[in-house]
Amino acid sequence: MPDTIAVIGGTGALGRGIARRLAKAGRAVIVGSRSAQSAQRAADELGHDIRAAANADAAAGADLIIVTVPFAAQEATLKEIAPAASGKVVVDATVPLVPPRVARVQLPEEGSAAVRAQTILGPDVAVVGAFHNVAAAKLMGDARILCDVLVFGDDKQARAQVVELSEAMGLRAFQAGPLASSAAAEALTSVLIFLNKSYGINGAGLQITGEAKPA
Ligand SMILES: NC(=O)c1ccc[n+]([C@@H]2O[C@H](COP(=O)([O-])OP(=O)(O)OC[C@H]3O[C@@H](n4cnc5c(N)ncnc54)[C@H](OP(=O)(O)O)[C@@H]3O)[C@@H](O)[C@H]2O)c1
């Protein structure tokens, strides 16, 4: 288990929710932002002894890094934290939404945002894709979340670590395959957004059915 987790873009909707749930579960969390002052404001609002820093410093101070920024900001953000991310696990939650048509699947030329992250960060970083389908607002509450987390990565240990972290946050999570398969969960987010709009659902989610064999 990582000692300290940085949430880059942790001032935003998803980052706040993840930071809050991790801190409530007793993890040491640093919220990162492009502005150290904004990070401090978010940390103060979230409570639970969450610390704050500018993104690169947050990444440097953590063993595991979670990136929660818009697709348009993914490349610049990853390049900024790359020196501090070497040798670490980076969880990328980026969904490649291209406004205004966010309810339409528009995957990047690399195949997925997670593979794009791996390309930007290089082979010394274990990139894991996760949290694409969980509505941020639900993470800010304490109710059970009816959405499973699909966790993708080429490093099985890193994947298992992110499943454990998700479970600590009160989410059911599954190792769902190699990093390239993250495209499936990233694409599903646009489908969930379409369902939200069409049926007036407040944060549509996704659940895996069937009974797992006992370990
Ligand atoms: N919201 C959800 O329910 C949800 C669910 C699943 C996945 N996701 C994905 O998770 C990522 C984050 O989503 P979000 O809703 O949390 O995003 P958001 O609130 O719009 O932005 C998150 C943070 O990204 C930072 N950022 C860095 N560069 C930026 C730029 N050029 N423009 C705007 N913000 C920038 C901002 O932090 P600073 O200004 O402090 O640097 C901002 O607070 C996205 O890729 C999204 O598709 C979101």
The ligand as an SDF file (V2000), in Angstrom:
LIG
                    3D

 48 52  0  0  0  0  0  0  0  0999 V2000
  -16.4930   14.6500  -12.9780 N   0  0  0  0  0  0  0  0  0  0  0  0
  -16.7820   13.3660  -13.0470 C   0  0  0  0  0  0  0  0  0  0  0  0
  -17.8510   12.9070  -12.5970 O   0  0  0  0  0  0  0  0  0  0  0  0
  -15.7830   12.3960  -13.6780 C   0  0  0  0  0  0  0  0  0  0  0  0
  -16.0040   11.0420  -13.5470 C   0  0  0  0  0  0  0  0  0  0  0  0
  -15.0880   10.1510  -14.1060 C   0  0  0  0  0  0  0  0  0  0  0  0
  -13.9800   10.6370  -14.7990 C   0  0  0  0  0  0  0  0  0  0  0  0
  -13.8210   11.9810  -14.9340 N   0  0  0  0  0  0  0  0  0  0  0  0
  -12.6400   12.4690  -15.6770 C   0  0  0  0  0  0  0  0  0  0  0  0
  -11.7190   12.9170  -14.6870 O   0  0  0  0  0  0  0  0  0  0  0  0
  -11.0370   14.0800  -15.1550 C   0  0  0  0  0  0  0  0  0  0  0  0
  -11.3010   15.2360  -14.1930 C   0  0  0  0  0  0  0  0  0  0  0  0
  -12.6850   15.5210  -14.2250 O   0  0  0  0  0  0  0  0  0  0  0  0
  -13.2920   16.7040  -13.3620 P   0  0  0  0  0  0  0  0  0  0  0  0
  -14.7400   16.7380  -13.6050 O   0  0  0  0  0  0  0  0  0  0  0  0
  -12.7790   16.6030  -11.9620 O   0  0  0  0  0  0  0  0  0  0  0  0
  -12.6050   17.9630  -14.0700 O   0  0  0  0  0  0  0  0  0  0  0  0
  -12.5920   19.4960  -13.6380 P   0  0  0  0  0  0  0  0  0  0  0  0
  -13.2340   19.6650  -12.3060 O   0  0  0  0  0  0  0  0  0  0  0  0
  -13.1000   20.2970  -14.7940 O   0  0  0  0  0  0  0  0  0  0  0  0
  -11.0170   19.7910  -13.5750 O   0  0  0  0  0  0  0  0  0  0  0  0
  -10.1780   19.1600  -12.6500 C   0  0  0  0  0  0  0  0  0  0  0  0
   -8.9670   20.0380  -12.3820 C   0  0  0  0  0  0  0  0  0  0  0  0
   -8.0800   20.0110  -13.4960 O   0  0  0  0  0  0  0  0  0  0  0  0
   -7.2070   21.1300  -13.3660 C   0  0  0  0  0  0  0  0  0  0  0  0
   -6.7990   21.6400  -14.6650 N   0  0  0  0  0  0  0  0  0  0  0  0
   -5.5500   21.5590  -15.1450 C   0  0  0  0  0  0  0  0  0  0  0  0
   -5.4680   22.1170  -16.3550 N   0  0  0  0  0  0  0  0  0  0  0  0
   -6.6800   22.5640  -16.6800 C   0  0  0  0  0  0  0  0  0  0  0  0
   -7.1870   23.2220  -17.8250 C   0  0  0  0  0  0  0  0  0  0  0  0
   -6.4320   23.5380  -18.8820 N   0  0  0  0  0  0  0  0  0  0  0  0
   -8.4850   23.5440  -17.8330 N   0  0  0  0  0  0  0  0  0  0  0  0
   -9.2390   23.2510  -16.7630 C   0  0  0  0  0  0  0  0  0  0  0  0
   -8.8010   22.6110  -15.6310 N   0  0  0  0  0  0  0  0  0  0  0  0
   -7.5040   22.2720  -15.6060 C   0  0  0  0  0  0  0  0  0  0  0  0
   -7.9480   22.1630  -12.5200 C   0  0  0  0  0  0  0  0  0  0  0  0
   -7.2020   22.2860  -11.3470 O   0  0  0  0  0  0  0  0  0  0  0  0
   -6.3070   23.5820  -11.0080 P   0  0  0  0  0  0  0  0  0  0  0  0
   -6.9270   24.7720  -11.7080 O   0  0  0  0  0  0  0  0  0  0  0  0
   -6.4170   23.6590   -9.5360 O   0  0  0  0  0  0  0  0  0  0  0  0
   -4.9430   23.2430  -11.5050 O   0  0  0  0  0  0  0  0  0  0  0  0
   -9.2770   21.5070  -12.2170 C   0  0  0  0  0  0  0  0  0  0  0  0
   -9.7360   21.7690  -10.9190 O   0  0  0  0  0  0  0  0  0  0  0  0
  -11.5430   14.3420  -16.5870 C   0  0  0  0  0  0  0  0  0  0  0  0
  -10.6780   13.7550  -17.5030 O   0  0  0  0  0  0  0  0  0  0  0  0
  -12.9040   13.6610  -16.5760 C   0  0  0  0  0  0  0  0  0  0  0  0
  -13.3270   13.2690  -17.8630 O   0  0  0  0  0  0  0  0  0  0  0  0
  -14.6830   12.8750  -14.3860 C   0  0  0  0  0  0  0  0  0  0  0  0
  1  2  1  0
  2  3  2  0
  2  4  1  0
  4  5  1  0
  4 48  2  0
  5  6  2  0
  6  7  1  0
  7  8  2  0
  8  9  1  0
  8 48  1  0
  9 10  1  0
  9 46  1  0
 10 11  1  0
 11 12  1  0
 11 44  1  0
 12 13  1  0
 13 14  1  0
 14 15  2  0
 14 16  1  0
 14 17  1  0
 17 18  1  0
 18 19  2  0
 18 20  1  0
 18 21  1  0
 21 22  1  0
 22 23  1  0
 23 24  1  0
 23 42  1  0
 24 25  1  0
 25 26  1  0
 25 36  1  0
 26 27  1  0
 26 35  1  0
 27 28  2  0
 28 29  1  0
 29 30  1  0
 29 35  2  0
 30 31  1  0
 30 32  2  0
 32 33  1  0
 33 34  2  0
 34 35  1  0
 36 37  1  0
 36 42  1  0
 37 38  1  0
 38 39  2  0
 38 40  1  0
 38 41  1  0
 42 43  1  0
 44 45  1  0
 44 46  1  0
 46 47  1  0
M  CHG  2   8   1  16  -1
M  END
$$$$
